[in-house]
């Protein structure tokens, strides 16, 4: 195996490890009753370039998702700290990638186009999945609760070799063209029968004239990744998500004040 292949495999392994740790910490933090204690459990990366995957979709290949995310040139973002090796964490990992130019870490901030104040209401909405009373068909646990999947991109590693330049276009399997300012990130898959939220498409471009949200339960469930698992090789699009409540709470941790006024969609009854 050549050096480049070993390096890529190493980055994928790091991404899977960091992503898994991020979900563990996120779940623990969300169980707290105080929003202040939740904020303390996370790290704010200040004035660092980062990859924003919230609002993106991903492609499943060999039980990993690959998401087409946007490069945020500078700004504040938030992530599980993902501590390791006595003092290293998500902030030092991201900085190392920026220093050597080979990768960027994926961290969270509210996606552009997800808030009602955005131009024309935005093109992204927050979907709540696995809500009580749903009778969607899909995999289920021992209690009969349906399950679905999402890409968990906090701490994911994104390869700068996948970005396009003004003179050279790049494509990626399942994602198509990767434009300037975009980057491909590797993210673990979370499959659960618990409630979770994803940032998915919103507006007439996606659902037809005068319909900003899906008008059928099956279309809504498709955005939620209901019935999808890591074994669905080649599946796209799988959207980026987190435990229910995390997108709003982490946005508040990042920018204290009133909660963000996200576009939302509700699952139709049929």
C-alpha positions in Angstrom: 0.0 0.0 0.0 1.4 3.4 -1.0 1.9 6.3 1.4 -1.1 8.3 0.0 -3.5 5.3 0.5 -2.3 4.8 4.1 -2.8 8.5 4.8 -6.4 8.4 3.4 -7.2 5.3 5.4 -5.8 7.0 8.5 -8.0 10.1 8.0 -11.1 7.9 7.5 -10.3 6.0 10.7 -9.8 9.3 12.6 -13.1 10.7 11.2 -15.0 7.6 12.4 -13.4 7.7 15.8 -14.0 11.4 16.4 -17.6 11.1 15.1 -18.4 8.2 17.4 -17.0 10.1 20.4 -18.9 13.2 19.4 -22.2 11.3 19.4 -21.4 9.7 22.8 -20.7 13.1 24.3 -23.7 14.7 22.6 -26.0 12.1 24.0 -24.7 12.6 27.5 -24.9 16.4 27.2 -28.5 16.3 25.9 -29.5 14.3 28.9 -28.6 17.3 31.2 -31.5 19.4 32.4 -29.7 22.7 32.2 -28.8 24.4 28.9 -25.8 26.0 30.6 -24.4 22.6 31.5 -24.9 21.5 27.9 -22.9 24.5 26.6 -20.0 23.7 29.0 -19.7 20.2 27.6 -18.9 21.6 24.1 -16.0 23.5 22.6 -16.4 26.8 20.6 -13.7 27.1 17.9 -13.1 30.8 17.5 -12.2 32.5 14.2 -11.1 29.2 12.6 -11.9 28.0 9.1 -14.2 25.0 9.3 -16.4 22.8 7.2 -20.2 23.2 7.6 -22.1 20.1 6.9 -25.5 20.9 8.5 -27.9 21.3 5.6 -25.9 19.1 3.3 -26.6 15.6 2.1 -24.4 12.6 1.9 -23.6 9.4 0.0 -23.2 6.0 1.7 -20.2 3.9 0.6 -18.7 1.0 2.6 -20.7 1.9 5.7 -19.4 5.5 5.8 -21.1 8.6 4.5 -19.4 11.2 2.4 -21.1 14.6 2.5 -20.6 17.6 0.2 -20.1 20.4 2.8 -19.3 24.1 2.5 -16.0 25.7 3.6 -16.6 28.6 6.0 -13.5 30.8 5.5 -13.6 32.1 9.1 -15.9 32.4 12.1 -17.0 30.7 15.2 -18.4 27.1 15.3 -19.1 24.5 18.0 -18.3 20.9 18.5 -18.0 18.1 21.0 -14.4 18.6 22.4 -13.2 15.1 21.4 -10.3 15.2 23.8 -7.3 12.9 23.3 -3.6 12.7 24.1 -3.6 15.0 27.1 -4.6 18.4 25.7 -5.4 17.7 22.0 -9.0 18.1 20.9 -11.2 19.1 17.9 -9.7 22.6 17.9 -6.1 21.3 17.7 -7.1 18.7 15.0 -8.7 21.4 12.9 -5.8 23.7 13.3 -3.3 21.0 12.3 -5.3 20.4 9.1 -5.3 24.1 8.4 -1.6 24.4 9.0 -0.6 21.6 6.6 -3.4 22.3 4.1 -4.5 18.6 3.8 -7.8 18.6 5.7 -10.4 20.6 7.5 -12.6 19.4 10.4 -16.4 19.5 10.3 -18.0 21.5 13.1 -21.4 23.1 13.6 -23.1 26.4 13.1 -26.6 27.0 11.9 -26.7 26.4 8.2 -27.2 29.2 5.8 -30.7 29.3 4.5 -32.3 27.5 7.5 -33.7 30.5 9.3 -37.0 32.2 8.4 -35.2 35.6 8.2 -33.2 34.3 5.2 -34.0 35.5 1.7 -37.3 34.0 0.6 -37.5 31.9 3.8 -34.4 29.9 3.0 -34.0 26.5 1.3 -33.3 24.4 4.4 -35.6 23.3 7.2 -35.3 21.3 10.4 -37.2 18.0 10.3 -38.0 16.0 13.5 -37.9 12.3 12.8 -39.2 9.2 14.6 -41.9 11.3 16.3 -44.5 9.5 18.4 -47.5 8.1 16.6 -45.8 7.7 13.3 -46.7 4.5 11.4 -43.9 4.7 8.8 -42.6 1.5 7.4 -39.0 0.7 8.1 -36.7 -1.2 10.4 -38.0 -1.3 14.0 -36.7 -2.2 17.5 -38.2 -4.8 19.9 -40.9 -2.3 20.9 -41.9 -1.7 17.4 -40.5 1.8 17.1 -39.4 2.6 13.6 -35.8 3.4 13.0 -34.0 5.8 10.6 -30.5 7.0 9.9 -28.6 10.2 9.5 -25.0 11.2 8.9 -23.3 12.5 12.1 -20.7 14.9 10.9 -19.4 16.6 14.0 -15.7 16.0 14.0 -15.7 14.5 10.5 -12.5 14.9 8.5 -12.8 16.7 5.1 -10.2 16.3 2.4 -8.9 19.4 0.7 -8.0 17.3 -2.3 -11.7 17.0 -3.1 -12.2 20.8 -3.6 -12.4 22.4 -7.0 -10.4 25.4 -8.2 -11.1 28.1 -10.7 -9.3 26.1 -13.4 -10.0 22.5 -12.3 -13.4 20.9 -11.5 -13.8 17.9 -9.2 -16.6 15.3 -9.0 -17.3 12.7 -6.3 -19.3 9.5 -6.5 -22.9 10.0 -5.4 -22.4 13.7 -4.9 -21.7 15.0 -8.4 -19.8 18.2 -9.0 -17.9 19.6 -6.0 -17.6 23.3 -6.6 -15.3 26.0 -5.3 -15.9 26.6 -1.6 -17.2 23.0 -1.2 -15.4 20.0 0.3 -16.2 16.3 0.8 -16.3 15.1 4.5 -16.4 11.5 5.8 -19.0 11.0 8.5 -20.2 8.0 10.5 -23.8 6.8 10.2 -26.2 6.9 13.2 -29.2 4.5 13.0 -31.7 4.9 15.8 -35.4 4.4 16.8 -35.1 7.4 19.1 -36.2 10.9 18.0 -33.6 12.9 16.0 -33.5 15.9 13.7 -32.0 16.5 10.3 -31.6 19.6 8.2 -33.3 18.8 4.9 -34.6 20.6 1.7 -37.3 23.3 2.0 -39.1 25.2 -0.7 -40.8 25.0 -4.1 -37.5 24.0 -5.8 -37.8 20.6 -4.0 -41.5 20.0 -3.5 -43.4 21.8 -6.3 -45.2 25.1 -6.6 -46.6 26.5 -3.3 -45.3 23.6 -1.2 -42.3 24.3 1.1 -42.5 21.0 3.0 -43.2 17.5 1.8 -46.9 16.9 1.3 -46.8 13.1 1.9 -45.5 11.0 4.8 -43.4 8.9 2.5 -41.6 12.0 1.1 -41.0 13.2 4.7 -39.7 9.8 5.8 -37.3 9.7 2.8 -35.7 12.9 4.1 -35.5 11.4 7.6 -33.7 8.3 6.2 -36.4 5.9 7.5 -35.5 2.3 6.9 -32.0 3.2 5.8 -28.9 1.6 7.4 -25.1 1.6 6.8 -25.7 -1.5 4.7 -27.5 0.5 2.0 -24.4 0.9 -0.1 -24.7 3.7 -2.7 -27.7 5.3 -1.1 -28.1 9.1 -1.5 -29.2 11.5 -0.2 -28.8 10.8 3.5 -29.0 14.1 5.4 -27.0 15.4 8.3 -28.6 15.2 11.7 -28.3 15.0 15.5 -30.3 14.1 18.6 -33.6 16.1 18.8 -33.0 19.5 20.4 -29.2 19.6 19.7 -29.3 21.8 16.6 -31.2 24.6 18.5 -29.4 24.2 21.8 -26.0 24.2 20.2 -26.9 27.3 18.1 -27.8 29.0 21.4 -24.5 28.0 23.0 -22.7 29.4 20.0 -24.6 32.7 19.9 -26.3 33.3 23.3 -29.7 35.0 23.0 -33.1 34.0 21.6 -33.3 30.6 20.0 -32.8 30.5 16.2 -36.0 30.8 14.2 -35.4 27.8 12.0 -37.7 26.8 9.2 -39.5 23.5 10.3 -41.5 20.8 8.6 -44.0 18.5 10.2 -44.7 15.0 9.0 -48.0 14.7 7.1 -50.5 12.1 8.5 -50.4 10.2 5.2 
